[in-house]
Amino acid sequence: MTKVTLQDIKKAQETIKDIVKKTDILESTKLSIMTGANVYYKCENLQRTGSFKIRGACNKIANLTDEEKARGVIASSAGNHAQGVALGAKMSGIKATIVMPQTAPLAKVTATKSYGANVILEGLVYDDAYAKAVEVQRETGATFLHPFNDKDVIAGQGTISLEIFEQMNNKVDTILCPVGGGGIIAGVASAAKALNPNVKVIGVQTSNIPSMKESLKNGKVTTAFNATTIADGIAVKTPGDTTFEIINELVDEVVTVTEEEIAQGLLFLMENQKVVAEGSGAVTTAAILSKKYVPEKDENVVCIISGGNIDINTLNRVIALGLSQSGRRFTFNTDIKDQPGGLGELTGIIGDLDANIIRADLSATDEIGVLNAHMTLETFNKEHIEKVKKAIREAGFIIK
């Protein structure tokens, strides 16, 4: 088994100290009150390039030989490793080629190009980009930098744990960490368990691509893919063998969260923590909100927000989904009379119940004297929606 030691991680910290930021730890008052625990956030969304990935990428580049650097580097990435490699290569004067999935957020693609890397778009998920990168590497002879299945990369990501323990004065009971290919949690667990064998490390993965959870269940690296995900940073169908071995030994549990729960996590972070995260960065919050992980009273829990590189268009859709799921937005269709006061009758009912109309579209129907009203309301919660629906129905309207 490939082991990443505390010495490896401390060496990585020294190597990258002038490149990476020591990101803040923020207390989540709202989550602490909700759970009775003491919940904190490690904000890697505020890291250079907007993600933790620069830690592993720069540590790996620093450990390349002069010959490997001269050949240039190539990497496959869902977006965040791409930016870390691109910036690290630029700072070292190395040519970089990055293969990213076609589903990678525009913000990540644009940022990677801005660091001077040559970007190739291929496939739907990380694994497709990886296959293309291997093909290009064979053709060009460039040095391949794996985003997670690499000892130097894992050691770089493990520096997050060194900072957490220092910033928390060693008072850490549990660390919640996103899981995709396993690089960040392998590094985090390697450092955390070396510093305190009793600390719990909990992985959080999207249920759409639960590859690490399935691998642990089967006792071997397993490919798993159900659907694409808004947590593109952890959209990995097949974990690494090196990361799997470390996680199998050191990580206490891996839980999964749904797309709706991730959307709720993103919305919670923005509203209550004033933090913008990407989907993969919000999975740890989603795990607590959905009670997939339930901390004990006074437990010191650190949730890692792994990145904040979310596309604005994606963010807009996620906010809409989150509001709908939490009962704070309600959209429906109904027919109204095509006559003066026809719309007023409906809006009067809505207004009397303190629901706010944020959009109303009227369109003709096949029936003379009848219009279709497509309404979007701002509501307080799901109970409020039920009251509004009940009042509309009692007035004779049919909700479609």
C-alpha positions as CSV (number, residue, x, y, z in Angstrom):
1,M,0.0,0.0,0.0
2,T,1.2,3.5,-0.8
3,K,1.3,5.5,2.4
4,V,1.4,9.3,2.7
5,T,3.1,10.1,6.0
6,L,2.8,13.1,8.2
7,Q,6.4,13.9,7.3
8,D,5.4,13.9,3.6
9,I,2.6,16.3,4.3
10,K,4.7,18.6,6.4
11,K,7.3,18.7,3.7
12,A,4.6,19.6,1.2
13,Q,3.5,22.4,3.5
14,E,7.0,23.8,3.4
15,T,7.2,23.4,-0.4
16,I,4.0,25.3,-1.1
17,K,3.9,27.8,1.7
18,D,4.8,30.8,-0.5
19,I,2.1,29.9,-3.1
20,V,-1.0,28.8,-1.2
21,K,-3.1,30.8,1.3
22,K,-3.8,29.6,4.8
23,T,-7.6,29.8,4.3
24,D,-10.0,31.0,7.1
25,I,-12.0,28.9,9.4
26,L,-15.4,30.3,10.1
27,E,-17.9,29.3,12.7
28,S,-21.4,28.4,11.5
29,T,-23.7,29.8,14.2
30,K,-26.8,28.6,12.4
31,L,-25.7,25.0,12.0
32,S,-24.3,24.9,15.5
33,I,-27.7,26.0,16.9
34,M,-29.5,23.5,14.7
35,T,-27.3,20.6,15.7
36,G,-26.2,21.4,19.2
37,A,-22.6,20.8,18.0
38,N,-19.9,23.3,17.2
39,V,-19.7,23.5,13.4
40,Y,-17.0,25.3,11.5
41,Y,-16.1,25.8,7.9
42,K,-12.6,25.5,6.3
43,C,-13.0,27.9,3.4
44,E,-10.9,26.5,0.5
45,N,-13.3,28.4,-1.8
46,L,-11.1,31.5,-0.8
47,Q,-7.9,29.7,-1.8
48,R,-5.9,30.9,-4.8
49,T,-7.7,29.7,-8.0
50,G,-10.8,29.3,-5.9
51,S,-10.1,25.7,-4.8
52,F,-7.9,23.4,-2.7
53,K,-6.5,21.8,-5.8
54,I,-3.6,24.3,-6.1
55,R,-2.1,22.7,-3.0
56,G,-1.6,19.2,-4.6
57,A,-0.9,20.6,-8.1
58,C,1.9,22.9,-7.0
59,N,3.5,20.3,-4.7
60,K,3.5,17.8,-7.6
61,I,5.1,20.4,-10.0
62,A,7.7,21.3,-7.4
63,N,8.8,17.6,-7.2
64,L,9.2,17.1,-11.0
65,T,12.6,16.5,-12.4
66,D,14.1,19.1,-14.8
67,E,13.6,16.6,-17.6
68,E,9.9,16.1,-16.8
69,K,9.4,19.9,-16.6
70,A,11.1,20.3,-20.0
71,R,8.6,18.0,-21.7
72,G,5.7,20.2,-20.5
73,V,2.8,18.9,-18.4
74,I,-0.6,17.6,-19.2
75,A,-3.5,17.0,-16.9
76,S,-7.2,16.0,-17.0
77,S,-9.6,17.8,-14.7
78,A,-13.2,18.7,-14.0
79,G,-11.9,22.2,-13.6
80,N,-10.2,22.9,-10.3
81,H,-7.1,20.8,-10.7
82,A,-6.9,22.4,-14.2
83,Q,-6.5,25.8,-12.7
84,G,-4.0,24.6,-10.0
85,V,-1.8,23.0,-12.7
86,A,-2.2,25.9,-15.1
87,L,-1.1,28.4,-12.4
88,G,1.7,26.2,-11.1
89,A,3.0,25.6,-14.6
90,K,2.9,29.3,-15.4
91,M,4.8,30.2,-12.2
92,S,7.4,27.5,-13.1
93,G,7.6,28.6,-16.8
94,I,6.3,25.2,-18.0
95,K,4.0,24.6,-20.9
96,A,0.6,23.1,-19.8
97,T,-2.2,21.3,-21.6
98,I,-5.4,20.6,-19.8
99,V,-8.2,18.2,-20.9
100,M,-11.6,19.1,-19.3
101,P,-15.1,17.6,-19.7
102,Q,-17.4,19.5,-22.0
103,T,-19.7,19.9,-19.0
104,A,-17.1,21.8,-17.0
105,P,-18.4,25.3,-15.9
106,L,-17.5,28.1,-18.3
107,A,-16.0,30.0,-15.4
108,K,-13.5,27.1,-14.8
109,V,-12.6,26.8,-18.5
110,T,-12.1,30.6,-18.9
111,A,-10.0,30.8,-15.7
112,T,-7.8,27.9,-16.9
113,K,-7.2,29.5,-20.2
114,S,-6.4,32.8,-18.5
115,Y,-3.4,31.1,-16.8
116,G,-1.9,30.4,-20.2
117,A,-2.8,26.7,-20.5
118,N,-4.0,25.0,-23.8
119,V,-7.5,23.6,-23.0
120,I,-9.1,20.6,-24.8
121,L,-12.8,19.8,-24.0
122,E,-13.7,16.1,-24.1
123,G,-16.7,14.0,-22.8
124,L,-19.3,14.4,-20.1
125,V,-17.3,13.6,-16.9
126,Y,-13.8,13.6,-15.6
127,D,-13.1,10.0,-16.7
128,D,-13.8,10.9,-20.4
129,A,-11.3,13.8,-20.1
130,Y,-8.8,11.5,-18.5
131,A,-8.9,9.0,-21.4
132,K,-8.3,11.8,-23.8
133,A,-5.4,13.2,-21.8
134,V,-3.7,9.8,-21.8
135,E,-4.1,9.7,-25.6
136,V,-2.6,13.2,-26.0
137,Q,0.2,12.3,-23.5
138,R,1.2,9.3,-25.6
139,E,1.3,11.5,-28.7
140,T,3.3,14.4,-27.2
141,G,5.4,12.8,-24.4
142,A,4.3,15.5,-21.9
143,T,4.5,14.7,-18.2
144,F,1.1,13.6,-16.9
145,L,-0.1,15.1,-13.6
146,H,-2.9,13.0,-12.1
147,P,-5.5,15.1,-10.2
148,F,-5.8,12.6,-7.2
149,N,-4.1,9.2,-7.7
150,D,-0.6,10.6,-6.8
151,K,1.4,10.6,-3.6
152,D,2.7,14.2,-4.1
153,V,-0.8,15.5,-4.9
154,I,-2.3,13.7,-1.9
155,A,0.4,15.1,0.4
156,G,-0.4,18.6,-0.9
157,Q,-4.1,18.2,-0.1
158,G,-3.2,16.9,3.3
159,T,-1.8,20.3,4.3
160,I,-5.5,21.4,4.8
161,S,-5.6,19.2,7.9
162,L,-2.4,20.7,9.3
163,E,-4.0,24.1,9.1
164,I,-7.3,22.9,10.6
165,F,-5.6,21.4,13.7
166,E,-3.5,24.6,14.1
167,Q,-6.4,27.0,13.7
168,M,-8.7,24.9,16.0
169,N,-5.9,24.5,18.6
170,N,-6.1,20.7,18.1
171,K,-9.8,20.7,19.3
172,V,-11.1,18.7,16.4
173,D,-13.5,15.8,16.7
174,T,-14.8,15.3,13.1
175,I,-13.8,16.5,9.7
176,L,-16.4,16.3,6.8
177,C,-14.7,16.2,3.4
178,P,-16.0,16.0,-0.2
179,V,-15.1,12.9,-2.1
180,G,-14.6,12.4,-5.9
181,G,-11.5,10.6,-6.9
182,G,-10.4,10.7,-3.3
183,G,-7.3,13.0,-3.4
184,I,-8.5,15.5,-0.8
185,I,-9.9,13.1,1.7
186,A,-6.9,10.7,1.4
187,G,-4.6,13.6,2.3
188,V,-6.9,15.1,4.9
189,A,-7.3,11.7,6.6
190,S,-3.6,10.8,6.4
191,A,-2.7,14.0,8.3
192,A,-5.7,14.1,10.7
193,K,-5.3,10.5,11.8
194,A,-1.5,11.0,12.3
195,L,-2.2,14.0,14.5
196,N,-5.1,12.4,16.4
197,P,-6.1,8.8,15.7
198,N,-9.4,9.4,17.4
199,V,-10.6,12.1,15.0
200,K,-13.4,11.0,12.7
201,V,-13.1,11.7,9.0
202,I,-16.4,11.5,7.1
203,G,-16.5,11.6,3.3
204,V,-19.4,13.1,1.4
205,Q,-20.2,12.1,-2.2
206,T,-23.0,12.8,-4.6
207,S,-25.5,10.0,-4.9
208,N,-25.5,10.5,-8.7
209,I,-21.9,9.3,-8.9
210,P,-21.3,7.3,-5.7
211,S,-18.1,5.6,-6.9
212,M,-16.1,5.7,-3.6
213,K,-19.0,4.6,-1.5
214,E,-19.6,1.6,-3.9
215,S,-15.8,0.9,-3.9
216,L,-15.8,0.7,-0.1
217,K,-18.9,-1.5,-0.1
218,N,-17.3,-3.9,-2.6
219,G,-13.8,-3.8,-1.1
220,K,-12.3,-2.9,-4.4
221,V,-12.2,0.1,-6.8
222,T,-15.6,0.2,-8.5
223,T,-17.0,2.3,-11.3
224,A,-20.3,3.9,-10.5
225,F,-22.4,6.5,-12.5
226,N,-26.1,7.2,-12.3
227,A,-26.3,10.7,-13.8
228,T,-24.4,14.0,-14.1
229,T,-24.2,16.3,-11.1
230,I,-24.1,20.0,-10.1
231,A,-21.1,18.9,-8.0
232,D,-18.9,18.8,-11.1
233,G,-15.7,18.9,-8.9
234,I,-16.4,15.4,-7.6
235,A,-17.9,13.9,-10.8
236,V,-15.5,10.9,-10.9
237,K,-16.9,7.5,-12.0
238,T,-13.8,5.5,-11.0
239,P,-11.7,6.4,-7.9
240,G,-8.0,5.9,-7.8
241,D,-6.4,2.7,-6.5
242,T,-4.0,4.7,-4.3
243,T,-6.7,6.9,-2.8
244,F,-9.0,3.9,-2.3
245,E,-6.4,2.1,-0.2
246,I,-5.8,5.1,2.0
247,I,-9.5,5.8,2.4
248,N,-10.4,2.2,3.0
249,E,-7.9,2.2,5.9
250,L,-8.4,5.7,7.4
251,V,-11.8,7.1,6.6
252,D,-14.6,6.3,9.0
253,E,-17.5,6.5,6.7
254,V,-18.7,7.8,3.3
255,V,-22.2,9.2,3.0
256,T,-24.1,10.4,-0.2
257,V,-26.3,13.4,-0.8
258,T,-28.8,14.0,-3.5
259,E,-28.8,16.9,-6.1
260,E,-31.6,18.6,-4.2
261,E,-29.7,18.3,-0.9
262,I,-26.6,19.8,-2.6
263,A,-28.8,22.7,-3.9
264,Q,-30.1,23.3,-0.4
265,G,-26.5,23.3,0.9
266,L,-25.5,25.9,-1.6
267,L,-28.5,28.1,-0.7
268,F,-27.8,27.7,3.0
269,L,-24.2,28.8,2.6
270,M,-25.1,31.9,0.7
271,E,-27.9,33.0,3.0
272,N,-26.5,32.1,6.4
273,Q,-22.7,32.1,5.9
274,K,-22.4,34.7,3.2
275,V,-20.3,32.2,1.3
276,V,-20.4,31.2,-2.4
277,A,-19.5,27.6,-2.9
278,E,-19.5,25.3,-5.9
279,G,-21.6,22.1,-5.8
280,S,-18.8,19.9,-4.5
281,G,-18.0,22.5,-1.9
282,A,-21.5,22.4,-0.5
283,V,-21.8,18.6,-0.1
284,T,-20.5,18.7,3.5
285,T,-23.2,21.3,4.5
286,A,-25.8,19.1,2.6
287,A,-24.7,16.1,4.7
288,I,-25.5,17.9,8.0
289,L,-28.7,19.6,6.7
290,S,-30.1,16.3,5.4
291,K,-29.0,14.5,8.6
292,K,-26.9,12.0,6.6
293,Y,-24.3,12.9,9.3
294,V,-25.7,13.8,12.7
295,P,-23.1,15.3,15.1
296,E,-23.3,14.8,18.9
297,K,-23.9,17.6,21.3
298,D,-20.8,19.9,21.6
299,E,-18.9,17.9,19.0
300,N,-16.3,20.0,17.2
301,V,-17.1,19.5,13.5
302,V,-15.1,21.1,10.6
303,C,-16.8,21.0,7.2
304,I,-14.4,21.6,4.3
305,I,-15.7,23.9,1.5
306,S,-13.5,22.6,-1.2
307,G,-14.1,25.3,-3.8
308,G,-16.1,28.2,-5.0
309,N,-15.7,28.0,-8.8
310,I,-19.4,27.9,-9.8
311,D,-20.7,29.2,-13.1
312,I,-23.2,32.1,-12.6
313,N,-25.8,30.5,-14.8
314,T,-25.5,27.2,-12.9
315,L,-25.8,29.2,-9.6
316,N,-29.0,30.9,-10.9
317,R,-30.5,27.5,-11.6
318,V,-29.4,26.0,-8.3
319,I,-30.9,28.9,-6.3
320,A,-34.2,28.4,-8.1
321,L,-34.1,24.7,-7.3
322,G,-33.1,25.4,-3.7
323,L,-35.9,27.9,-3.2
324,S,-38.5,25.5,-4.7
325,Q,-37.3,22.5,-2.7
326,S,-37.5,24.5,0.6
327,G,-41.0,25.8,-0.2
328,R,-40.0,29.4,-0.7
329,R,-41.0,29.5,-4.4
330,F,-44.1,28.0,-5.9
331,T,-45.0,27.9,-9.6
332,F,-48.3,26.7,-11.0
333,N,-50.8,27.1,-13.9
334,T,-54.5,27.7,-13.7
335,D,-57.3,29.0,-16.0
336,I,-58.9,32.4,-15.4
337,K,-61.8,34.2,-17.0
338,D,-60.8,36.4,-19.9
339,Q,-62.7,39.5,-18.6
340,P,-62.0,42.5,-16.4
341,G,-61.2,41.4,-12.9
342,G,-60.5,37.8,-14.0
343,L,-56.8,38.0,-13.0
344,G,-57.7,40.2,-10.0
345,E,-59.8,37.5,-8.4
346,L,-56.8,35.1,-8.4
347,T,-54.2,37.7,-7.3
348,G,-56.5,38.9,-4.5
349,I,-56.5,35.4,-3.0
350,I,-52.7,35.2,-3.2
351,G,-52.2,38.6,-1.7
352,D,-54.6,38.0,1.2
353,L,-52.4,35.1,2.2
354,D,-49.2,37.2,2.1
355,A,-47.7,35.3,-0.9
356,N,-45.7,37.6,-3.2
357,I,-46.2,37.3,-7.0
358,I,-42.8,37.5,-8.7
359,R,-43.9,36.5,-12.2
360,A,-47.3,36.2,-13.9
361,D,-47.6,35.2,-17.6
362,L,-51.0,35.1,-19.4
363,S,-51.6,33.2,-22.6
364,A,-54.6,32.2,-24.7
365,T,-56.2,28.8,-24.5
366,D,-58.3,26.7,-27.0
367,E,-61.4,27.8,-25.1
368,I,-63.0,31.2,-25.8
369,G,-63.2,33.4,-22.8
370,V,-60.5,31.5,-20.9
371,L,-56.9,32.5,-20.3
372,N,-54.1,30.4,-18.8
373,A,-52.2,32.1,-15.9
374,H,-48.7,30.8,-15.3
375,M,-47.7,32.2,-11.8
376,T,-44.6,32.1,-9.7
377,L,-44.9,33.0,-6.1
378,E,-42.5,33.8,-3.3
379,T,-43.7,31.9,-0.2
380,F,-42.5,31.3,3.4
381,N,-42.4,27.5,3.5
382,K,-44.2,24.3,2.3
383,E,-47.0,24.8,4.8
384,H,-47.6,28.3,3.4
385,I,-47.8,26.8,-0.2
386,E,-50.4,24.3,1.0
387,K,-52.6,27.2,2.4
388,V,-52.3,29.1,-0.8
389,K,-53.2,26.1,-2.9
390,K,-56.2,25.3,-0.6
391,A,-57.6,28.8,-0.9
392,I,-57.1,28.9,-4.7
393,R,-59.0,25.6,-5.1
394,E,-61.8,26.6,-2.7
395,A,-62.3,29.7,-4.9
396,G,-63.0,27.3,-7.9
397,F,-59.7,27.4,-9.7
398,I,-58.0,24.2,-10.9
399,I,-54.3,24.1,-10.2
400,K,-52.4,22.4,-13.0
